[in-house]
Amino acid sequence: MTRSNPEHAAQVAVMKWAALACGSMPELRLLFAIPNGGARNVITGKRLKDEGVRAGVPDLFLPVARHDGHGLFIEMKSAKGVTTRLQDAWLYALDAEGYRVEVCRSAQAAIDTITEYLRGVNQNGQR
């Protein structure tokens, strides 16, 4: 029996949407996931750490500059999920460096965030 993982399901849905929507928003071809979570065996965990994978880094990155950011980082969380202290530290630091950062609690929230970001709508809903 496998456990439900709503964050995984939401992130998969976002990436499927991006693949379909890149015809009208070509920047979506640059959207990628950052493999910093999940259970791994000790050897794989060490290899990834040695390669530079860092705990707490947000799940998705869109390296496209817009008026309110050098790029967009998204941390996917379930409806009741909470960010860790390490995730909060990354989100704060990335924001301080001029990136837009968002915590999205559903695929639709992430899709709306990405769409608004690409259209040049800032965090306050203004162009």
HELIX and SHEET records of a PDB file:
HELIX    1   1 PRO A    6  ALA A   21  1                                  16    
HELIX    2   2 PRO A   26  LEU A   30  5                                   5    
HELIX    3   3 VAL A   42  GLU A   51  1                                  10    
HELIX    4   4 ARG A   85  ALA A   96  1                                  12    
HELIX    5   5 ALA A  107  LEU A  118  1                                  12    
SHEET    1   A 4 PHE A  32  ALA A  33  0                                        
SHEET    2   A 4 LEU A  60  LEU A  62 -1                                        
SHEET    3   A 4 LEU A  72  MET A  76 -1                                        
SHEET    4   A 4 ARG A 100  CYS A 104  1                                        
END                                                                             
